[in-house]
Amino acid sequence: VLHAHDFRNAREFTGKRCLLIGSSYSAEDIGLQLYKFGAKNVTMSWRTQPTGFHWPETMKEEQLLVKVDGNTCYFKNGHVEDFDSIILCTGYRHNFPFMAPEHRLEATNIFNLPNLYRNIQWFGTSKGTMDADGRLFYLGMTDQFYTYTMFMMQGLWTAQVIKGIISPPSREKCVADIAKNLAINASLSSYNSQIDNQAEYMETLRKRHITPYHGKELLKCSKVGNKINTMRS
């Protein structure tokens, strides 16, 4: 049994019967890696709803795991099956114990984060925090739909700020932007609204730095994501 945080190499699961607890990004990513590297079979246990994707022949989804007895696993729908490995794909918590408290990001897995202009550059807006002269950046901290595309664009934005190619606005404007986006979180109650919000965020980053991506491509990705989630629901 291990958490997705500790997953490093799918080869160690070659020929194994694998159970993944969860049905979101981590489970999808790890499940496909296990399939690629020859796991005997992969089962993803879901709590709220299955993904509904057409998985390869040796991958499937089952309802919530309710009991484990040795290698035997029992599911909410009455299904019983034996497994060799269980991987907990149950999400992450931001944890930066090595950072000074006044510069430490304290946030759950949300789309718009406190203290971070463009969800990247640190400003001490919360109680007990302090500014870092614009020299502290957190990347990849938001909940995401665009994943690696967004990570790369955040990296490009950060690099260009550090190099002085682009300059963020005044502290007052940055803090106001952080507050505005934090308030938007309350309205992101559906997958479609979340995808659209992140598409707008990506477009904001794209307009502010040199990037290989184009606005039409991001809009197309947003429409595809919305269509997939409509089909799943």
ABEGO torsion letter per residue (X at the ends): XBBAAABABAAAABGBBBBBBEABAAAAAAAAAAAAAGBABBBBBBAABBAGBBBBAABBBBBBBABBBEABBBBAAGBBBBBABBBBBAEBBBBBAABBAAABBBBBBBABBBGBBGGABBBBABBGBBBAGGABBBBGABBBAAEAAAAAAAAAAAAAAAAGABBBBBAAAAAAAAAAAAAAAAABABAAAAAAAAAAAAAAAAAABBBABBAAAAAAAAAAAAAAAAAAX
